[in-house]
Amino acid sequence: MSNFSERIETRVQELDANLDLSSSDIFNTVCNENNLSTVLITQELGCECPFALIGFVNELEQSEISFFLAKFSNILSD
């Protein structure tokens, strides 16, 4: 597991402990904090589940992560 995926998993667990946050809130917060494109990842996953995000990020190759970074997603969608 890479440092990036460990950071995602740790943050999801921290936010999940806050009972006031919905799964969608956690998903969006973690994506935004890590500059991930929520649009691209939601398209890939078909949902806004933070636990699916953990599995998804764990399966990504290091070279694939940049595709899902928000700063690059704007370029790709043009």
PDB file of N, CA, C and O in Angstrom:
ATOM      1  N   MET A   1       0.853  -1.175   0.000  1.00  0.00           N
ATOM      2  CA  MET A   1       0.000   0.000   0.000  1.00  0.00           C
ATOM      3  C   MET A   1       0.899   1.239   0.000  1.00  0.00           C
ATOM      4  O   MET A   1       1.837   1.335   0.791  1.00  0.00           O
ATOM      5  N   SER A   2       0.608   2.160  -0.874  1.00  0.00           N
ATOM      6  CA  SER A   2       1.418   3.372  -0.982  1.00  0.00           C
ATOM      7  C   SER A   2       1.049   4.372   0.116  1.00  0.00           C
ATOM      8  O   SER A   2       0.004   4.257   0.756  1.00  0.00           O
ATOM      9  N   ASN A   3       1.920   5.343   0.315  1.00  0.00           N
ATOM     10  CA  ASN A   3       1.630   6.400   1.287  1.00  0.00           C
ATOM     11  C   ASN A   3       0.343   7.127   0.932  1.00  0.00           C
ATOM     12  O   ASN A   3      -0.429   7.512   1.810  1.00  0.00           O
ATOM     13  N   PHE A   4       0.120   7.310  -0.364  1.00  0.00           N
ATOM     14  CA  PHE A   4      -1.080   8.001  -0.818  1.00  0.00           C
ATOM     15  C   PHE A   4      -2.336   7.239  -0.400  1.00  0.00           C
ATOM     16  O   PHE A   4      -3.263   7.827   0.158  1.00  0.00           O
ATOM     17  N   SER A   5      -2.370   5.952  -0.662  1.00  0.00           N
ATOM     18  CA  SER A   5      -3.554   5.165  -0.309  1.00  0.00           C
ATOM     19  C   SER A   5      -3.703   5.039   1.204  1.00  0.00           C
ATOM     20  O   SER A   5      -4.824   4.999   1.713  1.00  0.00           O
ATOM     21  N   GLU A   6      -2.591   4.975   1.924  1.00  0.00           N
ATOM     22  CA  GLU A   6      -2.661   4.957   3.392  1.00  0.00           C
ATOM     23  C   GLU A   6      -3.253   6.257   3.920  1.00  0.00           C
ATOM     24  O   GLU A   6      -4.052   6.252   4.857  1.00  0.00           O
ATOM     25  N   ARG A   7      -2.857   7.367   3.314  1.00  0.00           N
ATOM     26  CA  ARG A   7      -3.381   8.674   3.726  1.00  0.00           C
ATOM     27  C   ARG A   7      -4.887   8.750   3.472  1.00  0.00           C
ATOM     28  O   ARG A   7      -5.637   9.264   4.302  1.00  0.00           O
ATOM     29  N   ILE A   8      -5.321   8.236   2.326  1.00  0.00           N
ATOM     30  CA  ILE A   8      -6.750   8.226   1.995  1.00  0.00           C
ATOM     31  C   ILE A   8      -7.510   7.386   3.027  1.00  0.00           C
ATOM     32  O   ILE A   8      -8.524   7.826   3.570  1.00  0.00           O
ATOM     33  N   GLU A   9      -7.018   6.189   3.287  1.00  0.00           N
ATOM     34  CA  GLU A   9      -7.696   5.288   4.219  1.00  0.00           C
ATOM     35  C   GLU A   9      -7.761   5.877   5.627  1.00  0.00           C
ATOM     36  O   GLU A   9      -8.802   5.808   6.281  1.00  0.00           O
ATOM     37  N   THR A  10      -6.671   6.446   6.087  1.00  0.00           N
ATOM     38  CA  THR A  10      -6.637   7.049   7.422  1.00  0.00           C
ATOM     39  C   THR A  10      -7.637   8.187   7.535  1.00  0.00           C
ATOM     40  O   THR A  10      -8.350   8.305   8.532  1.00  0.00           O
ATOM     41  N   ARG A  11      -7.684   9.021   6.510  1.00  0.00           N
ATOM     42  CA  ARG A  11      -8.595  10.174   6.548  1.00  0.00           C
ATOM     43  C   ARG A  11     -10.054   9.728   6.492  1.00  0.00           C
ATOM     44  O   ARG A  11     -10.900  10.301   7.178  1.00  0.00           O
ATOM     45  N   VAL A  12     -10.356   8.718   5.688  1.00  0.00           N
ATOM     46  CA  VAL A  12     -11.726   8.195   5.638  1.00  0.00           C
ATOM     47  C   VAL A  12     -12.128   7.683   7.016  1.00  0.00           C
ATOM     48  O   VAL A  12     -13.237   7.951   7.477  1.00  0.00           O
ATOM     49  N   GLN A  13     -11.244   6.957   7.668  1.00  0.00           N
ATOM     50  CA  GLN A  13     -11.547   6.424   8.996  1.00  0.00           C
ATOM     51  C   GLN A  13     -11.750   7.544  10.011  1.00  0.00           C
ATOM     52  O   GLN A  13     -12.644   7.464  10.853  1.00  0.00           O
ATOM     53  N   GLU A  14     -10.924   8.587   9.936  1.00  0.00           N
ATOM     54  CA  GLU A  14     -11.078   9.726  10.843  1.00  0.00           C
ATOM     55  C   GLU A  14     -12.436  10.396  10.647  1.00  0.00           C
ATOM     56  O   GLU A  14     -13.147  10.677  11.613  1.00  0.00           O
ATOM     57  N   LEU A  15     -12.782  10.643   9.402  1.00  0.00           N
ATOM     58  CA  LEU A  15     -14.046  11.323   9.117  1.00  0.00           C
ATOM     59  C   LEU A  15     -15.248  10.428   9.394  1.00  0.00           C
ATOM     60  O   LEU A  15     -16.312  10.918   9.774  1.00  0.00           O
ATOM     61  N   ASP A  16     -15.089   9.130   9.209  1.00  0.00           N
ATOM     62  CA  ASP A  16     -16.181   8.194   9.459  1.00  0.00           C
ATOM     63  C   ASP A  16     -16.565   8.171  10.939  1.00  0.00           C
ATOM     64  O   ASP A  16     -17.702   7.846  11.282  1.00  0.00           O
ATOM     65  N   ALA A  17     -15.628   8.511  11.805  1.00  0.00           N
ATOM     66  CA  ALA A  17     -15.909   8.562  13.239  1.00  0.00           C
ATOM     67  C   ALA A  17     -16.852   9.716  13.586  1.00  0.00           C
ATOM     68  O   ALA A  17     -17.467   9.720  14.652  1.00  0.00           O
ATOM     69  N   ASN A  18     -16.963  10.684  12.691  1.00  0.00           N
ATOM     70  CA  ASN A  18     -17.867  11.818  12.883  1.00  0.00           C
ATOM     71  C   ASN A  18     -19.242  11.421  12.359  1.00  0.00           C
ATOM     72  O   ASN A  18     -19.454  11.351  11.148  1.00  0.00           O
ATOM     73  N   LEU A  19     -20.155  11.166  13.254  1.00  0.00           N
ATOM     74  CA  LEU A  19     -21.469  10.655  12.874  1.00  0.00           C
ATOM     75  C   LEU A  19     -22.331  11.677  12.140  1.00  0.00           C
ATOM     76  O   LEU A  19     -23.371  11.324  11.582  1.00  0.00           O
ATOM     77  N   ASP A  20     -21.909  12.938  12.135  1.00  0.00           N
ATOM     78  CA  ASP A  20     -22.677  13.973  11.443  1.00  0.00           C
ATOM     79  C   ASP A  20     -22.424  13.994   9.941  1.00  0.00           C
ATOM     80  O   ASP A  20     -23.167  14.638   9.201  1.00  0.00           O
ATOM     81  N   LEU A  21     -21.393  13.303   9.482  1.00  0.00           N
ATOM     82  CA  LEU A  21     -21.044  13.321   8.063  1.00  0.00           C
ATOM     83  C   LEU A  21     -21.643  12.124   7.332  1.00  0.00           C
ATOM     84  O   LEU A  21     -21.600  10.995   7.822  1.00  0.00           O
ATOM     85  N   SER A  22     -22.197  12.386   6.165  1.00  0.00           N
ATOM     86  CA  SER A  22     -22.702  11.294   5.328  1.00  0.00           C
ATOM     87  C   SER A  22     -21.529  10.678   4.564  1.00  0.00           C
ATOM     88  O   SER A  22     -20.439  11.249   4.519  1.00  0.00           O
ATOM     89  N   SER A  23     -21.760   9.529   3.974  1.00  0.00           N
ATOM     90  CA  SER A  23     -20.722   8.892   3.151  1.00  0.00           C
ATOM     91  C   SER A  23     -20.309   9.804   2.009  1.00  0.00           C
ATOM     92  O   SER A  23     -19.127   9.904   1.680  1.00  0.00           O
ATOM     93  N   SER A  24     -21.274  10.460   1.414  1.00  0.00           N
ATOM     94  CA  SER A  24     -20.986  11.387   0.318  1.00  0.00           C
ATOM     95  C   SER A  24     -20.122  12.554   0.799  1.00  0.00           C
ATOM     96  O   SER A  24     -19.201  12.979   0.101  1.00  0.00           O
ATOM     97  N   ASP A  25     -20.424  13.071   1.993  1.00  0.00           N
ATOM     98  CA  ASP A  25     -19.618  14.156   2.570  1.00  0.00           C
ATOM     99  C   ASP A  25     -18.171  13.710   2.768  1.00  0.00           C
ATOM    100  O   ASP A  25     -17.235  14.443   2.447  1.00  0.00           O
ATOM    101  N   ILE A  26     -18.003  12.514   3.293  1.00  0.00           N
ATOM    102  CA  ILE A  26     -16.660  11.977   3.532  1.00  0.00           C
ATOM    103  C   ILE A  26     -15.924  11.809   2.208  1.00  0.00           C
ATOM    104  O   ILE A  26     -14.767  12.210   2.081  1.00  0.00           O
ATOM    105  N   PHE A  27     -16.592  11.220   1.228  1.00  0.00           N
ATOM    106  CA  PHE A  27     -16.008  11.011  -0.099  1.00  0.00           C
ATOM    107  C   PHE A  27     -15.530  12.335  -0.684  1.00  0.00           C
ATOM    108  O   PHE A  27     -14.387  12.452  -1.127  1.00  0.00           O
ATOM    109  N   ASN A  28     -16.410  13.325  -0.683  1.00  0.00           N
ATOM    110  CA  ASN A  28     -16.069  14.625  -1.266  1.00  0.00           C
ATOM    111  C   ASN A  28     -14.954  15.321  -0.503  1.00  0.00           C
ATOM    112  O   ASN A  28     -14.074  15.929  -1.113  1.00  0.00           O
ATOM    113  N   THR A  29     -14.979  15.241   0.810  1.00  0.00           N
ATOM    114  CA  THR A  29     -13.936  15.866   1.626  1.00  0.00           C
ATOM    115  C   THR A  29     -12.576  15.247   1.342  1.00  0.00           C
ATOM    116  O   THR A  29     -11.597  15.959   1.122  1.00  0.00           O
ATOM    117  N   VAL A  30     -12.518  13.923   1.349  1.00  0.00           N
ATOM    118  CA  VAL A  30     -11.244  13.233   1.119  1.00  0.00           C
ATOM    119  C   VAL A  30     -10.726  13.516  -0.288  1.00  0.00           C
ATOM    120  O   VAL A  30      -9.533  13.759  -0.474  1.00  0.00           O
ATOM    121  N   CYS A  31     -11.605  13.486  -1.266  1.00  0.00           N
ATOM    122  CA  CYS A  31     -11.178  13.795  -2.638  1.00  0.00           C
ATOM    123  C   CYS A  31     -10.646  15.221  -2.731  1.00  0.00           C
ATOM    124  O   CYS A  31      -9.584  15.457  -3.307  1.00  0.00           O
ATOM    125  N   ASN A  32     -11.380  16.160  -2.168  1.00  0.00           N
ATOM    126  CA  ASN A  32     -10.955  17.561  -2.230  1.00  0.00           C
ATOM    127  C   ASN A  32      -9.642  17.794  -1.495  1.00  0.00           C
ATOM    128  O   ASN A  32      -8.782  18.525  -1.987  1.00  0.00           O
ATOM    129  N   GLU A  33      -9.478  17.188  -0.333  1.00  0.00           N
ATOM    130  CA  GLU A  33      -8.244  17.358   0.434  1.00  0.00           C
ATOM    131  C   GLU A  33      -7.028  16.790  -0.291  1.00  0.00           C
ATOM    132  O   GLU A  33      -5.901  17.236  -0.072  1.00  0.00           O
ATOM    133  N   ASN A  34      -7.261  15.810  -1.148  1.00  0.00           N
ATOM    134  CA  ASN A  34      -6.160  15.162  -1.862  1.00  0.00           C
ATOM    135  C   ASN A  34      -6.117  15.542  -3.339  1.00  0.00           C
ATOM    136  O   ASN A  34      -5.449  14.890  -4.142  1.00  0.00           O
ATOM    137  N   ASN A  35      -6.837  16.601  -3.679  1.00  0.00           N
ATOM    138  CA  ASN A  35      -6.864  17.123  -5.051  1.00  0.00           C
ATOM    139  C   ASN A  35      -7.275  16.076  -6.079  1.00  0.00           C
ATOM    140  O   ASN A  35      -6.769  16.060  -7.201  1.00  0.00           O
ATOM    141  N   LEU A  36      -8.195  15.208  -5.685  1.00  0.00           N
ATOM    142  CA  LEU A  36      -8.707  14.196  -6.601  1.00  0.00           C
ATOM    143  C   LEU A  36      -9.986  14.704  -7.253  1.00  0.00           C
ATOM    144  O   LEU A  36     -10.784  15.391  -6.616  1.00  0.00           O
ATOM    145  N   SER A  37     -10.176  14.371  -8.496  1.00  0.00           N
ATOM    146  CA  SER A  37     -11.372  14.777  -9.223  1.00  0.00           C
ATOM    147  C   SER A  37     -12.546  13.899  -8.800  1.00  0.00           C
ATOM    148  O   SER A  37     -12.586  12.709  -9.110  1.00  0.00           O
ATOM    149  N   THR A  38     -13.492  14.493  -8.095  1.00  0.00           N
ATOM    150  CA  THR A  38     -14.669  13.731  -7.672  1.00  0.00           C
ATOM    151  C   THR A  38     -15.481  13.275  -8.877  1.00  0.00           C
ATOM    152  O   THR A  38     -16.094  12.208  -8.846  1.00  0.00           O
ATOM    153  N   VAL A  39     -15.488  14.071  -9.930  1.00  0.00           N
ATOM    154  CA  VAL A  39     -16.256  13.726 -11.130  1.00  0.00           C
ATOM    155  C   VAL A  39     -15.702  12.458 -11.776  1.00  0.00           C
ATOM    156  O   VAL A  39     -16.449  11.517 -12.045  1.00  0.00           O
ATOM    157  N   LEU A  40     -14.397  12.435 -12.024  1.00  0.00           N
ATOM    158  CA  LEU A  40     -13.793  11.268 -12.672  1.00  0.00           C
ATOM    159  C   LEU A  40     -13.894  10.016 -11.808  1.00  0.00           C
ATOM    160  O   LEU A  40     -14.175   8.928 -12.310  1.00  0.00           O
ATOM    161  N   ILE A  41     -13.665  10.175 -10.519  1.00  0.00           N
ATOM    162  CA  ILE A  41     -13.702   9.004  -9.639  1.00  0.00           C
ATOM    163  C   ILE A  41     -15.129   8.492  -9.484  1.00  0.00           C
ATOM    164  O   ILE A  41     -15.352   7.281  -9.456  1.00  0.00           O
ATOM    165  N   THR A  42     -16.092   9.395  -9.383  1.00  0.00           N
ATOM    166  CA  THR A  42     -17.491   8.972  -9.303  1.00  0.00           C
ATOM    167  C   THR A  42     -17.902   8.239 -10.576  1.00  0.00           C
ATOM    168  O   THR A  42     -18.651   7.264 -10.517  1.00  0.00           O
ATOM    169  N   GLN A  43     -17.419   8.700 -11.719  1.00  0.00           N
ATOM    170  CA  GLN A  43     -17.711   8.006 -12.978  1.00  0.00           C
ATOM    171  C   GLN A  43     -17.126   6.596 -12.966  1.00  0.00           C
ATOM    172  O   GLN A  43     -17.764   5.653 -13.436  1.00  0.00           O
ATOM    173  N   GLU A  44     -15.936   6.453 -12.440  1.00  0.00           N
ATOM    174  CA  GLU A  44     -15.289   5.137 -12.380  1.00  0.00           C
ATOM    175  C   GLU A  44     -15.992   4.205 -11.396  1.00  0.00           C
ATOM    176  O   GLU A  44     -16.202   3.027 -11.687  1.00  0.00           O
ATOM    177  N   LEU A  45     -16.353   4.742 -10.229  1.00  0.00           N
ATOM    178  CA  LEU A  45     -16.943   3.919  -9.174  1.00  0.00           C
ATOM    179  C   LEU A  45     -18.448   3.739  -9.324  1.00  0.00           C
ATOM    180  O   LEU A  45     -19.000   2.709  -8.936  1.00  0.00           O
ATOM    181  N   GLY A  46     -19.100   4.735  -9.882  1.00  0.00           N
ATOM    182  CA  GLY A  46     -20.555   4.705  -9.975  1.00  0.00           C
ATOM    183  C   GLY A  46     -21.233   5.085  -8.671  1.00  0.00           C
ATOM    184  O   GLY A  46     -22.438   4.889  -8.513  1.00  0.00           O
ATOM    185  N   CYS A  47     -20.463   5.627  -7.737  1.00  0.00           N
ATOM    186  CA  CYS A  47     -21.016   6.030  -6.442  1.00  0.00           C
ATOM    187  C   CYS A  47     -20.048   6.996  -5.764  1.00  0.00           C
ATOM    188  O   CYS A  47     -18.942   7.236  -6.250  1.00  0.00           O
ATOM    189  N   GLU A  48     -20.484   7.540  -4.643  1.00  0.00           N
ATOM    190  CA  GLU A  48     -19.632   8.409  -3.834  1.00  0.00           C
ATOM    191  C   GLU A  48     -19.381   7.757  -2.477  1.00  0.00           C
ATOM    192  O   GLU A  48     -19.619   8.364  -1.433  1.00  0.00           O
ATOM    193  N   CYS A  49     -18.906   6.537  -2.503  1.00  0.00           N
ATOM    194  CA  CYS A  49     -18.653   5.775  -1.281  1.00  0.00           C
ATOM    195  C   CYS A  49     -17.178   5.899  -0.894  1.00  0.00           C
ATOM    196  O   CYS A  49     -16.303   5.548  -1.685  1.00  0.00           O
ATOM    197  N   PRO A  50     -16.895   6.392   0.306  1.00  0.00           N
ATOM    198  CA  PRO A  50     -15.499   6.549   0.707  1.00  0.00           C
ATOM    199  C   PRO A  50     -14.756   5.218   0.835  1.00  0.00           C
ATOM    200  O   PRO A  50     -13.540   5.167   0.653  1.00  0.00           O
ATOM    201  N   PHE A  51     -15.473   4.156   1.143  1.00  0.00           N
ATOM    202  CA  PHE A  51     -14.814   2.860   1.284  1.00  0.00           C
ATOM    203  C   PHE A  51     -14.502   2.255  -0.087  1.00  0.00           C
ATOM    204  O   PHE A  51     -13.513   1.539  -0.244  1.00  0.00           O
ATOM    205  N   ALA A  52     -15.341   2.545  -1.066  1.00  0.00           N
ATOM    206  CA  ALA A  52     -15.027   2.156  -2.443  1.00  0.00           C
ATOM    207  C   ALA A  52     -13.826   2.958  -2.935  1.00  0.00           C
ATOM    208  O   ALA A  52     -12.998   2.447  -3.689  1.00  0.00           O
ATOM    209  N   LEU A  53     -13.736   4.208  -2.508  1.00  0.00           N
ATOM    210  CA  LEU A  53     -12.591   5.052  -2.865  1.00  0.00           C
ATOM    211  C   LEU A  53     -11.294   4.433  -2.357  1.00  0.00           C
ATOM    212  O   LEU A  53     -10.292   4.418  -3.072  1.00  0.00           O
ATOM    213  N   ILE A  54     -11.306   3.924  -1.132  1.00  0.00           N
ATOM    214  CA  ILE A  54     -10.111   3.284  -0.571  1.00  0.00           C
ATOM    215  C   ILE A  54      -9.680   2.115  -1.453  1.00  0.00           C
ATOM    216  O   ILE A  54      -8.511   2.012  -1.825  1.00  0.00           O
ATOM    217  N   GLY A  55     -10.611   1.248  -1.783  1.00  0.00           N
ATOM    218  CA  GLY A  55     -10.293   0.101  -2.632  1.00  0.00           C
ATOM    219  C   GLY A  55      -9.810   0.521  -4.003  1.00  0.00           C
ATOM    220  O   GLY A  55      -8.872  -0.062  -4.546  1.00  0.00           O
ATOM    221  N   PHE A  56     -10.447   1.527  -4.557  1.00  0.00           N
ATOM    222  CA  PHE A  56     -10.080   2.032  -5.876  1.00  0.00           C
ATOM    223  C   PHE A  56      -8.652   2.565  -5.875  1.00  0.00           C
ATOM    224  O   PHE A  56      -7.858   2.231  -6.755  1.00  0.00           O
ATOM    225  N   VAL A  57      -8.329   3.386  -4.893  1.00  0.00           N
ATOM    226  CA  VAL A  57      -6.989   3.975  -4.810  1.00  0.00           C
ATOM    227  C   VAL A  57      -5.944   2.887  -4.553  1.00  0.00           C
ATOM    228  O   VAL A  57      -4.834   2.957  -5.080  1.00  0.00           O
ATOM    229  N   ASN A  58      -6.292   1.896  -3.754  1.00  0.00           N
ATOM    230  CA  ASN A  58      -5.356   0.791  -3.495  1.00  0.00           C
ATOM    231  C   ASN A  58      -5.019   0.022  -4.764  1.00  0.00           C
ATOM    232  O   ASN A  58      -3.912  -0.501  -4.899  1.00  0.00           O
ATOM    233  N   GLU A  59      -5.960  -0.050  -5.691  1.00  0.00           N
ATOM    234  CA  GLU A  59      -5.754  -0.800  -6.925  1.00  0.00           C
ATOM    235  C   GLU A  59      -5.022  -0.004  -8.008  1.00  0.00           C
ATOM    236  O   GLU A  59      -4.506  -0.582  -8.965  1.00  0.00           O
ATOM    237  N   LEU A  60      -4.979   1.313  -7.856  1.00  0.00           N
ATOM    238  CA  LEU A  60      -4.316   2.143  -8.864  1.00  0.00           C
ATOM    239  C   LEU A  60      -2.808   1.959  -8.827  1.00  0.00           C
ATOM    240  O   LEU A  60      -2.206   1.830  -7.762  1.00  0.00           O
ATOM    241  N   GLU A  61      -2.223   1.951  -9.993  1.00  0.00           N
ATOM    242  CA  GLU A  61      -0.768   2.010 -10.098  1.00  0.00           C
ATOM    243  C   GLU A  61      -0.357   3.452  -9.824  1.00  0.00           C
ATOM    244  O   GLU A  61      -1.134   4.377 -10.061  1.00  0.00           O
ATOM    245  N   GLN A  62       0.843   3.642  -9.334  1.00  0.00           N
ATOM    246  CA  GLN A  62       1.329   4.992  -9.035  1.00  0.00           C
ATOM    247  C   GLN A  62       1.190   5.904 -10.252  1.00  0.00           C
ATOM    248  O   GLN A  62       0.836   7.075 -10.113  1.00  0.00           O
ATOM    249  N   SER A  63       1.462   5.383 -11.423  1.00  0.00           N
ATOM    250  CA  SER A  63       1.394   6.195 -12.641  1.00  0.00           C
ATOM    251  C   SER A  63      -0.040   6.563 -13.021  1.00  0.00           C
ATOM    252  O   SER A  63      -0.246   7.514 -13.774  1.00  0.00           O
ATOM    253  N   GLU A  64      -1.022   5.838 -12.520  1.00  0.00           N
ATOM    254  CA  GLU A  64      -2.422   6.111 -12.846  1.00  0.00           C
ATOM    255  C   GLU A  64      -3.034   7.193 -11.962  1.00  0.00           C
ATOM    256  O   GLU A  64      -4.041   7.796 -12.335  1.00  0.00           O
ATOM    257  N   ILE A  65      -2.454   7.442 -10.820  1.00  0.00           N
ATOM    258  CA  ILE A  65      -3.024   8.399  -9.872  1.00  0.00           C
ATOM    259  C   ILE A  65      -3.129   9.788 -10.486  1.00  0.00           C
ATOM    260  O   ILE A  65      -4.113  10.492 -10.258  1.00  0.00           O
ATOM    261  N   SER A  66      -2.136  10.185 -11.255  1.00  0.00           N
ATOM    262  CA  SER A  66      -2.148  11.537 -11.819  1.00  0.00           C
ATOM    263  C   SER A  66      -3.358  11.773 -12.715  1.00  0.00           C
ATOM    264  O   SER A  66      -3.810  12.911 -12.842  1.00  0.00           O
ATOM    265  N   PHE A  67      -3.892  10.729 -13.337  1.00  0.00           N
ATOM    266  CA  PHE A  67      -5.076  10.873 -14.184  1.00  0.00           C
ATOM    267  C   PHE A  67      -6.272  11.375 -13.384  1.00  0.00           C
ATOM    268  O   PHE A  67      -7.124  12.087 -13.915  1.00  0.00           O
ATOM    269  N   PHE A  68      -6.335  11.007 -12.119  1.00  0.00           N
ATOM    270  CA  PHE A  68      -7.481  11.354 -11.287  1.00  0.00           C
ATOM    271  C   PHE A  68      -7.270  12.603 -10.437  1.00  0.00           C
ATOM    272  O   PHE A  68      -8.145  12.980  -9.659  1.00  0.00           O
ATOM    273  N   LEU A  69      -6.123  13.237 -10.582  1.00  0.00           N
ATOM    274  CA  LEU A  69      -5.897  14.484  -9.866  1.00  0.00           C
ATOM    275  C   LEU A  69      -6.720  15.590 -10.499  1.00  0.00           C
ATOM    276  O   LEU A  69      -6.795  15.695 -11.724  1.00  0.00           O
ATOM    277  N   ALA A  70      -7.328  16.402  -9.679  1.00  0.00           N
ATOM    278  CA  ALA A  70      -8.256  17.432 -10.149  1.00  0.00           C
ATOM    279  C   ALA A  70      -7.609  18.397 -11.130  1.00  0.00           C
ATOM    280  O   ALA A  70      -8.260  18.822 -12.085  1.00  0.00           O
ATOM    281  N   LYS A  71      -6.358  18.750 -10.924  1.00  0.00           N
ATOM    282  CA  LYS A  71      -5.730  19.733 -11.806  1.00  0.00           C
ATOM    283  C   LYS A  71      -5.584  19.203 -13.226  1.00  0.00           C
ATOM    284  O   LYS A  71      -5.567  19.985 -14.177  1.00  0.00           O
ATOM    285  N   PHE A  72      -5.480  17.880 -13.386  1.00  0.00           N
ATOM    286  CA  PHE A  72      -5.365  17.308 -14.716  1.00  0.00           C
ATOM    287  C   PHE A  72      -6.720  16.988 -15.328  1.00  0.00           C
ATOM    288  O   PHE A  72      -6.846  16.929 -16.552  1.00  0.00           O
ATOM    289  N   SER A  73      -7.728  16.781 -14.503  1.00  0.00           N
ATOM    290  CA  SER A  73      -9.030  16.386 -15.037  1.00  0.00           C
ATOM    291  C   SER A  73      -9.648  17.493 -15.883  1.00  0.00           C
ATOM    292  O   SER A  73     -10.387  17.210 -16.826  1.00  0.00           O
ATOM    293  N   ASN A  74      -9.354  18.745 -15.559  1.00  0.00           N
ATOM    294  CA  ASN A  74      -9.869  19.851 -16.366  1.00  0.00           C
ATOM    295  C   ASN A  74      -9.275  19.822 -17.763  1.00  0.00           C
ATOM    296  O   ASN A  74      -9.967  20.106 -18.741  1.00  0.00           O
ATOM    297  N   ILE A  75      -8.017  19.487 -17.860  1.00  0.00           N
ATOM    298  CA  ILE A  75      -7.347  19.398 -19.158  1.00  0.00           C
ATOM    299  C   ILE A  75      -7.936  18.247 -19.966  1.00  0.00           C
ATOM    300  O   ILE A  75      -8.175  18.385 -21.165  1.00  0.00           O
ATOM    301  N   LEU A  76      -8.167  17.120 -19.314  1.00  0.00           N
ATOM    302  CA  LEU A  76      -8.664  15.934 -19.999  1.00  0.00           C
ATOM    303  C   LEU A  76     -10.098  16.089 -20.480  1.00  0.00           C
ATOM    304  O   LEU A  76     -10.477  15.505 -21.496  1.00  0.00           O
ATOM    305  N   SER A  77     -10.895  16.867 -19.764  1.00  0.00           N
ATOM    306  CA  SER A  77     -12.301  17.003 -20.137  1.00  0.00           C
ATOM    307  C   SER A  77     -12.522  18.039 -21.230  1.00  0.00           C
ATOM    308  O   SER A  77     -13.615  18.117 -21.790  1.00  0.00           O
ATOM    309  N   ASP A  78     -11.507  18.834 -21.543  1.00  0.00           N
ATOM    310  CA  ASP A  78     -11.637  19.843 -22.614  1.00  0.00           C
ATOM    311  C   ASP A  78     -11.596  19.217 -23.987  1.00  0.00           C
ATOM    312  O   ASP A  78     -11.692  19.923 -24.991  1.00  0.00           O
TER     313      ASP A  78
END
